[in-house]
């Protein structure tokens, strides 16, 4: 995942390095879904 800079400083996004999908990366959202996305992507390969 790559951290993306947003115009709104209160917003934080991350982009998957493999499929280029963009996700919300707020600390309040947690990171479990980011990890699940990576695992599901790796299983497909």
mmCIF entry with sequence, helices, sheets and N, C-alpha, C, O atoms, coordinates in Angstrom:
data_MODEL
# 
_entry.id   MODEL 
# 
_entity.id                         1 
_entity.type                       polymer 
_entity.pdbx_number_of_molecules   1 
# 
_entity_poly.entity_id                      1 
_entity_poly.type                           'polypeptide(L)' 
_entity_poly.nstd_linkage                   no 
_entity_poly.nstd_monomer                   no 
_entity_poly.pdbx_seq_one_letter_code       
;(UNK)(UNK)(UNK)(UNK)(UNK)(UNK)(UNK)(UNK)(UNK)(UNK)(UNK)(UNK)(UNK)(UNK)(UNK)(UNK)
(UNK)(UNK)(UNK)(UNK)(UNK)(UNK)(UNK)(UNK)(UNK)(UNK)(UNK)(UNK)(UNK)(UNK)(UNK)(UNK)
(UNK)(UNK)(UNK)(UNK)(UNK)(UNK)(UNK)(UNK)(UNK)(UNK)(UNK)(UNK)(UNK)
;
_entity_poly.pdbx_seq_one_letter_code_can   XXXXXXXXXXXXXXXXXXXXXXXXXXXXXXXXXXXXXXXXXXXXX 
_entity_poly.pdbx_strand_id                 A 
# 
loop_
_entity_poly_seq.entity_id 
_entity_poly_seq.num 
_entity_poly_seq.mon_id 
_entity_poly_seq.hetero 
1 1  UNK n 
1 2  UNK n 
1 3  UNK n 
1 4  UNK n 
1 5  UNK n 
1 6  UNK n 
1 7  UNK n 
1 8  UNK n 
1 9  UNK n 
1 10 UNK n 
1 11 UNK n 
1 12 UNK n 
1 13 UNK n 
1 14 UNK n 
1 15 UNK n 
1 16 UNK n 
1 17 UNK n 
1 18 UNK n 
1 19 UNK n 
1 20 UNK n 
1 21 UNK n 
1 22 UNK n 
1 23 UNK n 
1 24 UNK n 
1 25 UNK n 
1 26 UNK n 
1 27 UNK n 
1 28 UNK n 
1 29 UNK n 
1 30 UNK n 
1 31 UNK n 
1 32 UNK n 
1 33 UNK n 
1 34 UNK n 
1 35 UNK n 
1 36 UNK n 
1 37 UNK n 
1 38 UNK n 
1 39 UNK n 
1 40 UNK n 
1 41 UNK n 
1 42 UNK n 
1 43 UNK n 
1 44 UNK n 
1 45 UNK n 
# 
_struct_asym.id          A 
_struct_asym.entity_id   1 
# 
loop_
_struct_conf.conf_type_id 
_struct_conf.id 
_struct_conf.pdbx_PDB_helix_id 
_struct_conf.beg_label_comp_id 
_struct_conf.beg_label_asym_id 
_struct_conf.beg_label_seq_id 
_struct_conf.pdbx_beg_PDB_ins_code 
_struct_conf.end_label_comp_id 
_struct_conf.end_label_asym_id 
_struct_conf.end_label_seq_id 
_struct_conf.pdbx_end_PDB_ins_code 
_struct_conf.beg_auth_comp_id 
_struct_conf.beg_auth_asym_id 
_struct_conf.beg_auth_seq_id 
_struct_conf.end_auth_comp_id 
_struct_conf.end_auth_asym_id 
_struct_conf.end_auth_seq_id 
_struct_conf.pdbx_PDB_helix_class 
_struct_conf.details 
_struct_conf.pdbx_PDB_helix_length 
HELX_P HELX_P1 AA1 UNK A 27 ? UNK A 29 ? UNK A 27 UNK A 29 5 ? 3  
HELX_P HELX_P2 AA2 UNK A 32 ? UNK A 44 ? UNK A 32 UNK A 44 1 ? 13 
# 
_struct_conf_type.id          HELX_P 
_struct_conf_type.criteria    ? 
_struct_conf_type.reference   ? 
# 
_struct_sheet.id               AA1 
_struct_sheet.type             ? 
_struct_sheet.number_strands   3 
_struct_sheet.details          ? 
# 
loop_
_struct_sheet_order.sheet_id 
_struct_sheet_order.range_id_1 
_struct_sheet_order.range_id_2 
_struct_sheet_order.offset 
_struct_sheet_order.sense 
AA1 1 2 ? anti-parallel 
AA1 2 3 ? anti-parallel 
# 
loop_
_struct_sheet_range.sheet_id 
_struct_sheet_range.id 
_struct_sheet_range.beg_label_comp_id 
_struct_sheet_range.beg_label_asym_id 
_struct_sheet_range.beg_label_seq_id 
_struct_sheet_range.pdbx_beg_PDB_ins_code 
_struct_sheet_range.end_label_comp_id 
_struct_sheet_range.end_label_asym_id 
_struct_sheet_range.end_label_seq_id 
_struct_sheet_range.pdbx_end_PDB_ins_code 
_struct_sheet_range.beg_auth_comp_id 
_struct_sheet_range.beg_auth_asym_id 
_struct_sheet_range.beg_auth_seq_id 
_struct_sheet_range.end_auth_comp_id 
_struct_sheet_range.end_auth_asym_id 
_struct_sheet_range.end_auth_seq_id 
AA1 1 UNK A 2  ? UNK A 4  ? UNK A 2  UNK A 4  
AA1 2 UNK A 13 ? UNK A 15 ? UNK A 13 UNK A 15 
AA1 3 UNK A 22 ? UNK A 24 ? UNK A 22 UNK A 24 
# 
loop_
_atom_site.group_PDB 
_atom_site.id 
_atom_site.type_symbol 
_atom_site.label_atom_id 
_atom_site.label_alt_id 
_atom_site.label_comp_id 
_atom_site.label_asym_id 
_atom_site.label_entity_id 
_atom_site.label_seq_id 
_atom_site.pdbx_PDB_ins_code 
_atom_site.Cartn_x 
_atom_site.Cartn_y 
_atom_site.Cartn_z 
_atom_site.occupancy 
_atom_site.B_iso_or_equiv 
_atom_site.pdbx_formal_charge 
_atom_site.auth_seq_id 
_atom_site.auth_comp_id 
_atom_site.auth_asym_id 
_atom_site.auth_atom_id 
_atom_site.pdbx_PDB_model_num 
ATOM 1   N N  . UNK A 1 1  ? 0.837   -1.177  0.000  1.00 0.00 ? 1  UNK A N  1 
ATOM 2   C CA . UNK A 1 1  ? 0.000   0.000   0.000  1.00 0.00 ? 1  UNK A CA 1 
ATOM 3   C C  . UNK A 1 1  ? 0.884   1.243   0.000  1.00 0.00 ? 1  UNK A C  1 
ATOM 4   O O  . UNK A 1 1  ? 1.952   1.281   0.611  1.00 0.00 ? 1  UNK A O  1 
ATOM 5   N N  . UNK A 1 2  ? 0.397   2.253   -0.707 1.00 0.00 ? 2  UNK A N  1 
ATOM 6   C CA . UNK A 1 2  ? 1.087   3.534   -0.749 1.00 0.00 ? 2  UNK A CA 1 
ATOM 7   C C  . UNK A 1 2  ? 0.157   4.598   -0.185 1.00 0.00 ? 2  UNK A C  1 
ATOM 8   O O  . UNK A 1 2  ? -1.006  4.678   -0.580 1.00 0.00 ? 2  UNK A O  1 
ATOM 9   N N  . UNK A 1 3  ? 0.655   5.409   0.725  1.00 0.00 ? 3  UNK A N  1 
ATOM 10  C CA . UNK A 1 3  ? -0.119  6.498   1.305  1.00 0.00 ? 3  UNK A CA 1 
ATOM 11  C C  . UNK A 1 3  ? -0.290  7.588   0.254  1.00 0.00 ? 3  UNK A C  1 
ATOM 12  O O  . UNK A 1 3  ? 0.675   7.983   -0.400 1.00 0.00 ? 3  UNK A O  1 
ATOM 13  N N  . UNK A 1 4  ? -1.521  8.074   0.093  1.00 0.00 ? 4  UNK A N  1 
ATOM 14  C CA . UNK A 1 4  ? -1.811  9.131   -0.873 1.00 0.00 ? 4  UNK A CA 1 
ATOM 15  C C  . UNK A 1 4  ? -2.095  10.435  -0.144 1.00 0.00 ? 4  UNK A C  1 
ATOM 16  O O  . UNK A 1 4  ? -2.780  10.442  0.878  1.00 0.00 ? 4  UNK A O  1 
ATOM 17  N N  . UNK A 1 5  ? -1.581  11.518  -0.656 1.00 0.00 ? 5  UNK A N  1 
ATOM 18  C CA . UNK A 1 5  ? -1.862  12.841  -0.107 1.00 0.00 ? 5  UNK A CA 1 
ATOM 19  C C  . UNK A 1 5  ? -3.185  13.330  -0.687 1.00 0.00 ? 5  UNK A C  1 
ATOM 20  O O  . UNK A 1 5  ? -3.421  13.220  -1.890 1.00 0.00 ? 5  UNK A O  1 
ATOM 21  N N  . UNK A 1 6  ? -4.039  13.866  0.165  1.00 0.00 ? 6  UNK A N  1 
ATOM 22  C CA . UNK A 1 6  ? -5.340  14.378  -0.265 1.00 0.00 ? 6  UNK A CA 1 
ATOM 23  C C  . UNK A 1 6  ? -5.391  15.885  -0.055 1.00 0.00 ? 6  UNK A C  1 
ATOM 24  O O  . UNK A 1 6  ? -4.677  16.430  0.787  1.00 0.00 ? 6  UNK A O  1 
ATOM 25  N N  . UNK A 1 7  ? -6.239  16.549  -0.825 1.00 0.00 ? 7  UNK A N  1 
ATOM 26  C CA . UNK A 1 7  ? -6.413  17.996  -0.661 1.00 0.00 ? 7  UNK A CA 1 
ATOM 27  C C  . UNK A 1 7  ? -6.929  18.312  0.738  1.00 0.00 ? 7  UNK A C  1 
ATOM 28  O O  . UNK A 1 7  ? -6.482  19.265  1.376  1.00 0.00 ? 7  UNK A O  1 
ATOM 29  N N  . UNK A 1 8  ? -7.876  17.502  1.206  1.00 0.00 ? 8  UNK A N  1 
ATOM 30  C CA . UNK A 1 8  ? -8.429  17.653  2.548  1.00 0.00 ? 8  UNK A CA 1 
ATOM 31  C C  . UNK A 1 8  ? -7.475  16.951  3.517  1.00 0.00 ? 8  UNK A C  1 
ATOM 32  O O  . UNK A 1 8  ? -7.333  15.729  3.467  1.00 0.00 ? 8  UNK A O  1 
ATOM 33  N N  . UNK A 1 9  ? -6.833  17.699  4.383  1.00 0.00 ? 9  UNK A N  1 
ATOM 34  C CA . UNK A 1 9  ? -5.823  17.133  5.292  1.00 0.00 ? 9  UNK A CA 1 
ATOM 35  C C  . UNK A 1 9  ? -6.417  16.169  6.307  1.00 0.00 ? 9  UNK A C  1 
ATOM 36  O O  . UNK A 1 9  ? -5.689  15.366  6.891  1.00 0.00 ? 9  UNK A O  1 
ATOM 37  N N  . UNK A 1 10 ? -7.750  16.235  6.531  1.00 0.00 ? 10 UNK A N  1 
ATOM 38  C CA . UNK A 1 10 ? -8.396  15.308  7.464  1.00 0.00 ? 10 UNK A CA 1 
ATOM 39  C C  . UNK A 1 10 ? -8.669  13.958  6.827  1.00 0.00 ? 10 UNK A C  1 
ATOM 40  O O  . UNK A 1 10 ? -9.046  13.006  7.510  1.00 0.00 ? 10 UNK A O  1 
ATOM 41  N N  . UNK A 1 11 ? -8.479  13.877  5.526  1.00 0.00 ? 11 UNK A N  1 
ATOM 42  C CA . UNK A 1 11 ? -8.754  12.644  4.786  1.00 0.00 ? 11 UNK A CA 1 
ATOM 43  C C  . UNK A 1 11 ? -7.428  11.961  4.455  1.00 0.00 ? 11 UNK A C  1 
ATOM 44  O O  . UNK A 1 11 ? -6.449  12.615  4.098  1.00 0.00 ? 11 UNK A O  1 
ATOM 45  N N  . UNK A 1 12 ? -7.418  10.641  4.579  1.00 0.00 ? 12 UNK A N  1 
ATOM 46  C CA . UNK A 1 12 ? -6.213  9.887   4.280  1.00 0.00 ? 12 UNK A CA 1 
ATOM 47  C C  . UNK A 1 12 ? -6.612  8.690   3.429  1.00 0.00 ? 12 UNK A C  1 
ATOM 48  O O  . UNK A 1 12 ? -7.570  7.987   3.751  1.00 0.00 ? 12 UNK A O  1 
ATOM 49  N N  . UNK A 1 13 ? -5.885  8.456   2.349  1.00 0.00 ? 13 UNK A N  1 
ATOM 50  C CA . UNK A 1 13 ? -6.187  7.344   1.459  1.00 0.00 ? 13 UNK A CA 1 
ATOM 51  C C  . UNK A 1 13 ? -4.933  6.539   1.198  1.00 0.00 ? 13 UNK A C  1 
ATOM 52  O O  . UNK A 1 13 ? -3.814  7.036   1.325  1.00 0.00 ? 13 UNK A O  1 
ATOM 53  N N  . UNK A 1 14 ? -5.139  5.291   0.831  1.00 0.00 ? 14 UNK A N  1 
ATOM 54  C CA . UNK A 1 14 ? -4.037  4.401   0.493  1.00 0.00 ? 14 UNK A CA 1 
ATOM 55  C C  . UNK A 1 14 ? -4.370  3.713   -0.818 1.00 0.00 ? 14 UNK A C  1 
ATOM 56  O O  . UNK A 1 14 ? -5.531  3.404   -1.089 1.00 0.00 ? 14 UNK A O  1 
ATOM 57  N N  . UNK A 1 15 ? -3.352  3.474   -1.628 1.00 0.00 ? 15 UNK A N  1 
ATOM 58  C CA . UNK A 1 15 ? -3.548  2.818   -2.921 1.00 0.00 ? 15 UNK A CA 1 
ATOM 59  C C  . UNK A 1 15 ? -2.799  1.499   -2.923 1.00 0.00 ? 15 UNK A C  1 
ATOM 60  O O  . UNK A 1 15 ? -1.640  1.431   -2.514 1.00 0.00 ? 15 UNK A O  1 
ATOM 61  N N  . UNK A 1 16 ? -3.469  0.449   -3.385 1.00 0.00 ? 16 UNK A N  1 
ATOM 62  C CA . UNK A 1 16 ? -2.847  -0.863  -3.497 1.00 0.00 ? 16 UNK A CA 1 
ATOM 63  C C  . UNK A 1 16 ? -1.775  -0.796  -4.585 1.00 0.00 ? 16 UNK A C  1 
ATOM 64  O O  . UNK A 1 16 ? -2.041  -0.334  -5.694 1.00 0.00 ? 16 UNK A O  1 
ATOM 65  N N  . UNK A 1 17 ? -0.578  -1.254  -4.269 1.00 0.00 ? 17 UNK A N  1 
ATOM 66  C CA . UNK A 1 17 ? 0.518   -1.238  -5.237 1.00 0.00 ? 17 UNK A CA 1 
ATOM 67  C C  . UNK A 1 17 ? 0.316   -2.238  -6.363 1.00 0.00 ? 17 UNK A C  1 
ATOM 68  O O  . UNK A 1 17 ? 0.943   -2.119  -7.415 1.00 0.00 ? 17 UNK A O  1 
ATOM 69  N N  . UNK A 1 18 ? -0.553  -3.225  -6.157 1.00 0.00 ? 18 UNK A N  1 
ATOM 70  C CA . UNK A 1 18 ? -0.737  -4.291  -7.147 1.00 0.00 ? 18 UNK A CA 1 
ATOM 71  C C  . UNK A 1 18 ? -1.881  -4.015  -8.112 1.00 0.00 ? 18 UNK A C  1 
ATOM 72  O O  . UNK A 1 18 ? -1.706  -4.094  -9.328 1.00 0.00 ? 18 UNK A O  1 
ATOM 73  N N  . UNK A 1 19 ? -3.063  -3.688  -7.566 1.00 0.00 ? 19 UNK A N  1 
ATOM 74  C CA . UNK A 1 19 ? -4.225  -3.510  -8.452 1.00 0.00 ? 19 UNK A CA 1 
ATOM 75  C C  . UNK A 1 19 ? -4.638  -2.051  -8.602 1.00 0.00 ? 19 UNK A C  1 
ATOM 76  O O  . UNK A 1 19 ? -5.544  -1.741  -9.376 1.00 0.00 ? 19 UNK A O  1 
ATOM 77  N N  . UNK A 1 20 ? -3.978  -1.144  -7.864 1.00 0.00 ? 20 UNK A N  1 
ATOM 78  C CA . UNK A 1 20 ? -4.205  0.311   -7.938 1.00 0.00 ? 20 UNK A CA 1 
ATOM 79  C C  . UNK A 1 20 ? -5.553  0.758   -7.381 1.00 0.00 ? 20 UNK A C  1 
ATOM 80  O O  . UNK A 1 20 ? -5.968  1.892   -7.620 1.00 0.00 ? 20 UNK A O  1 
ATOM 81  N N  . UNK A 1 21 ? -6.249  -0.117  -6.636 1.00 0.00 ? 21 UNK A N  1 
ATOM 82  C CA . UNK A 1 21 ? -7.491  0.290   -5.972 1.00 0.00 ? 21 UNK A CA 1 
ATOM 83  C C  . UNK A 1 21 ? -7.158  1.290   -4.876 1.00 0.00 ? 21 UNK A C  1 
ATOM 84  O O  . UNK A 1 21 ? -6.084  1.230   -4.278 1.00 0.00 ? 21 UNK A O  1 
ATOM 85  N N  . UNK A 1 22 ? -8.084  2.212   -4.611 1.00 0.00 ? 22 UNK A N  1 
ATOM 86  C CA . UNK A 1 22 ? -7.871  3.239   -3.598 1.00 0.00 ? 22 UNK A CA 1 
ATOM 87  C C  . UNK A 1 22 ? -8.838  3.000   -2.438 1.00 0.00 ? 22 UNK A C  1 
ATOM 88  O O  . UNK A 1 22 ? -10.024 2.740   -2.639 1.00 0.00 ? 22 UNK A O  1 
ATOM 89  N N  . UNK A 1 23 ? -8.302  3.095   -1.222 1.00 0.00 ? 23 UNK A N  1 
ATOM 90  C CA . UNK A 1 23 ? -9.071  2.837   -0.012 1.00 0.00 ? 23 UNK A CA 1 
ATOM 91  C C  . UNK A 1 23 ? -8.929  3.988   0.962  1.00 0.00 ? 23 UNK A C  1 
ATOM 92  O O  . UNK A 1 23 ? -7.937  4.716   0.942  1.00 0.00 ? 23 UNK A O  1 
ATOM 93  N N  . UNK A 1 24 ? -9.936  4.147   1.822  1.00 0.00 ? 24 UNK A N  1 
ATOM 94  C CA . UNK A 1 24 ? -9.825  5.100   2.914  1.00 0.00 ? 24 UNK A CA 1 
ATOM 95  C C  . UNK A 1 24 ? -8.828  4.519   3.910  1.00 0.00 ? 24 UNK A C  1 
ATOM 96  O O  . UNK A 1 24 ? -8.851  3.319   4.183  1.00 0.00 ? 24 UNK A O  1 
ATOM 97  N N  . UNK A 1 25 ? -7.961  5.354   4.448  1.00 0.00 ? 25 UNK A N  1 
ATOM 98  C CA . UNK A 1 25 ? -6.943  4.869   5.379  1.00 0.00 ? 25 UNK A CA 1 
ATOM 99  C C  . UNK A 1 25 ? -6.978  5.646   6.688  1.00 0.00 ? 25 UNK A C  1 
ATOM 100 O O  . UNK A 1 25 ? -5.945  5.835   7.330  1.00 0.00 ? 25 UNK A O  1 
ATOM 101 N N  . UNK A 1 26 ? -8.159  6.093   7.078  1.00 0.00 ? 26 UNK A N  1 
ATOM 102 C CA . UNK A 1 26 ? -8.288  6.806   8.341  1.00 0.00 ? 26 UNK A CA 1 
ATOM 103 C C  . UNK A 1 26 ? -7.943  5.862   9.487  1.00 0.00 ? 26 UNK A C  1 
ATOM 104 O O  . UNK A 1 26 ? -8.229  4.667   9.417  1.00 0.00 ? 26 UNK A O  1 
ATOM 105 N N  . UNK A 1 27 ? -7.340  6.387   10.522 1.00 0.00 ? 27 UNK A N  1 
ATOM 106 C CA . UNK A 1 27 ? -6.993  5.548   11.667 1.00 0.00 ? 27 UNK A CA 1 
ATOM 107 C C  . UNK A 1 27 ? -8.250  4.997   12.333 1.00 0.00 ? 27 UNK A C  1 
ATOM 108 O O  . UNK A 1 27 ? -8.205  3.925   12.936 1.00 0.00 ? 27 UNK A O  1 
ATOM 109 N N  . UNK A 1 28 ? -9.370  5.714   12.235 1.00 0.00 ? 28 UNK A N  1 
ATOM 110 C CA . UNK A 1 28 ? -10.613 5.237   12.841 1.00 0.00 ? 28 UNK A CA 1 
ATOM 111 C C  . UNK A 1 28 ? -11.197 4.049   12.084 1.00 0.00 ? 28 UNK A C  1 
ATOM 112 O O  . UNK A 1 28 ? -12.012 3.307   12.632 1.00 0.00 ? 28 UNK A O  1 
ATOM 113 N N  . UNK A 1 29 ? -10.785 3.861   10.827 1.00 0.00 ? 29 UNK A N  1 
ATOM 114 C CA . UNK A 1 29 ? -11.296 2.749   10.025 1.00 0.00 ? 29 UNK A CA 1 
ATOM 115 C C  . UNK A 1 29 ? -10.555 1.455   10.318 1.00 0.00 ? 29 UNK A C  1 
ATOM 116 O O  . UNK A 1 29 ? -11.063 0.373   10.024 1.00 0.00 ? 29 UNK A O  1 
ATOM 117 N N  . UNK A 1 30 ? -9.380  1.548   10.884 1.00 0.00 ? 30 UNK A N  1 
ATOM 118 C CA . UNK A 1 30 ? -8.580  0.354   11.125 1.00 0.00 ? 30 UNK A CA 1 
ATOM 119 C C  . UNK A 1 30 ? -7.864  -0.083  9.857  1.00 0.00 ? 30 UNK A C  1 
ATOM 120 O O  . UNK A 1 30 ? -8.011  0.540   8.805  1.00 0.00 ? 30 UNK A O  1 
ATOM 121 N N  . UNK A 1 31 ? -7.100  -1.143  9.960  1.00 0.00 ? 31 UNK A N  1 
ATOM 122 C CA . UNK A 1 31 ? -6.332  -1.618  8.811  1.00 0.00 ? 31 UNK A CA 1 
ATOM 123 C C  . UNK A 1 31 ? -6.695  -3.041  8.400  1.00 0.00 ? 31 UNK A C  1 
ATOM 124 O O  . UNK A 1 31 ? -6.110  -3.582  7.462  1.00 0.00 ? 31 UNK A O  1 
ATOM 125 N N  . UNK A 1 32 ? -7.646  -3.647  9.089  1.00 0.00 ? 32 UNK A N  1 
ATOM 126 C CA . UNK A 1 32 ? -8.003  -5.040  8.798  1.00 0.00 ? 32 UNK A CA 1 
ATOM 127 C C  . UNK A 1 32 ? -8.441  -5.229  7.355  1.00 0.00 ? 32 UNK A C  1 
ATOM 128 O O  . UNK A 1 32 ? -8.051  -6.202  6.710  1.00 0.00 ? 32 UNK A O  1 
ATOM 129 N N  . UNK A 1 33 ? -9.250  -4.304  6.844  1.00 0.00 ? 33 UNK A N  1 
ATOM 130 C CA . UNK A 1 33 ? -9.743  -4.464  5.473  1.00 0.00 ? 33 UNK A CA 1 
ATOM 131 C C  . UNK A 1 33 ? -8.614  -4.300  4.454  1.00 0.00 ? 33 UNK A C  1 
ATOM 132 O O  . UNK A 1 33 ? -8.651  -4.907  3.384  1.00 0.00 ? 33 UNK A O  1 
ATOM 133 N N  . UNK A 1 34 ? -7.607  -3.476  4.784  1.00 0.00 ? 34 UNK A N  1 
ATOM 134 C CA . UNK A 1 34 ? -6.463  -3.335  3.879  1.00 0.00 ? 34 UNK A CA 1 
ATOM 135 C C  . UNK A 1 34 ? -5.696  -4.657  3.824  1.00 0.00 ? 34 UNK A C  1 
ATOM 136 O O  . UNK A 1 34 ? -5.288  -5.101  2.750  1.00 0.00 ? 34 UNK A O  1 
ATOM 137 N N  . UNK A 1 35 ? -5.504  -5.276  4.979  1.00 0.00 ? 35 UNK A N  1 
ATOM 138 C CA . UNK A 1 35 ? -4.813  -6.564  5.047  1.00 0.00 ? 35 UNK A CA 1 
ATOM 139 C C  . UNK A 1 35 ? -5.615  -7.648  4.308  1.00 0.00 ? 35 UNK A C  1 
ATOM 140 O O  . UNK A 1 35 ? -5.045  -8.466  3.585  1.00 0.00 ? 35 UNK A O  1 
ATOM 141 N N  . UNK A 1 36 ? -6.948  -7.644  4.499  1.00 0.00 ? 36 UNK A N  1 
ATOM 142 C CA . UNK A 1 36 ? -7.809  -8.626  3.808  1.00 0.00 ? 36 UNK A CA 1 
ATOM 143 C C  . UNK A 1 36 ? -7.720  -8.458  2.306  1.00 0.00 ? 36 UNK A C  1 
ATOM 144 O O  . UNK A 1 36 ? -7.670  -9.444  1.571  1.00 0.00 ? 36 UNK A O  1 
ATOM 145 N N  . UNK A 1 37 ? -7.701  -7.207  1.838  1.00 0.00 ? 37 UNK A N  1 
ATOM 146 C CA . UNK A 1 37 ? -7.596  -6.949  0.402  1.00 0.00 ? 37 UNK A CA 1 
ATOM 147 C C  . UNK A 1 37 ? -6.296  -7.538  -0.142 1.00 0.00 ? 37 UNK A C  1 
ATOM 148 O O  . UNK A 1 37 ? -6.301  -8.208  -1.174 1.00 0.00 ? 37 UNK A O  1 
ATOM 149 N N  . UNK A 1 38 ? -5.195  -7.291  0.545  1.00 0.00 ? 38 UNK A N  1 
ATOM 150 C CA . UNK A 1 38 ? -3.903  -7.812  0.091  1.00 0.00 ? 38 UNK A CA 1 
ATOM 151 C C  . UNK A 1 38 ? -3.897  -9.331  0.078  1.00 0.00 ? 38 UNK A C  1 
ATOM 152 O O  . UNK A 1 38 ? -3.402  -9.948  -0.865 1.00 0.00 ? 38 UNK A O  1 
ATOM 153 N N  . UNK A 1 39 ? -4.444  -9.930  1.119  1.00 0.00 ? 39 UNK A N  1 
ATOM 154 C CA . UNK A 1 39 ? -4.479  -11.398 1.183  1.00 0.00 ? 39 UNK A CA 1 
ATOM 155 C C  . UNK A 1 39 ? -5.326  -11.981 0.055  1.00 0.00 ? 39 UNK A C  1 
ATOM 156 O O  . UNK A 1 39 ? -4.932  -12.972 -0.560 1.00 0.00 ? 39 UNK A O  1 
ATOM 157 N N  . UNK A 1 40 ? -6.479  -11.382 -0.223 1.00 0.00 ? 40 UNK A N  1 
ATOM 158 C CA . UNK A 1 40 ? -7.330  -11.902 -1.286 1.00 0.00 ? 40 UNK A CA 1 
ATOM 159 C C  . UNK A 1 40 ? -6.677  -11.725 -2.651 1.00 0.00 ? 40 UNK A C  1 
ATOM 160 O O  . UNK A 1 40 ? -6.822  -12.570 -3.534 1.00 0.00 ? 40 UNK A O  1 
ATOM 161 N N  . UNK A 1 41 ? -5.962  -10.628 -2.814 1.00 0.00 ? 41 UNK A N  1 
ATOM 162 C CA . UNK A 1 41 ? -5.260  -10.396 -4.077 1.00 0.00 ? 41 UNK A CA 1 
ATOM 163 C C  . UNK A 1 41 ? -4.142  -11.438 -4.276 1.00 0.00 ? 41 UNK A C  1 
ATOM 164 O O  . UNK A 1 41 ? -3.969  -11.973 -5.371 1.00 0.00 ? 41 UNK A O  1 
ATOM 165 N N  . UNK A 1 42 ? -3.401  -11.709 -3.214 1.00 0.00 ? 42 UNK A N  1 
ATOM 166 C CA . UNK A 1 42 ? -2.299  -12.666 -3.305 1.00 0.00 ? 42 UNK A CA 1 
ATOM 167 C C  . UNK A 1 42 ? -2.800  -14.091 -3.532 1.00 0.00 ? 42 UNK A C  1 
ATOM 168 O O  . UNK A 1 42 ? -2.133  -14.884 -4.196 1.00 0.00 ? 42 UNK A O  1 
ATOM 169 N N  . UNK A 1 43 ? -3.970  -14.419 -2.982 1.00 0.00 ? 43 UNK A N  1 
ATOM 170 C CA . UNK A 1 43 ? -4.537  -15.760 -3.186 1.00 0.00 ? 43 UNK A CA 1 
ATOM 171 C C  . UNK A 1 43 ? -4.928  -15.984 -4.649 1.00 0.00 ? 43 UNK A C  1 
ATOM 172 O O  . UNK A 1 43 ? -4.860  -17.107 -5.147 1.00 0.00 ? 43 UNK A O  1 
ATOM 173 N N  . UNK A 1 44 ? -5.333  -14.919 -5.329 1.00 0.00 ? 44 UNK A N  1 
ATOM 174 C CA . UNK A 1 44 ? -5.750  -15.027 -6.734 1.00 0.00 ? 44 UNK A CA 1 
ATOM 175 C C  . UNK A 1 44 ? -4.575  -15.335 -7.645 1.00 0.00 ? 44 UNK A C  1 
ATOM 176 O O  . UNK A 1 44 ? -4.760  -15.912 -8.717 1.00 0.00 ? 44 UNK A O  1 
ATOM 177 N N  . UNK A 1 45 ? -3.373  -14.961 -7.238 1.00 0.00 ? 45 UNK A N  1 
ATOM 178 C CA . UNK A 1 45 ? -2.190  -15.147 -8.086 1.00 0.00 ? 45 UNK A CA 1 
ATOM 179 C C  . UNK A 1 45 ? -1.679  -16.548 -8.027 1.00 0.00 ? 45 UNK A C  1 
ATOM 180 O O  . UNK A 1 45 ? -0.688  -16.872 -8.682 1.00 0.00 ? 45 UNK A O  1 
# 
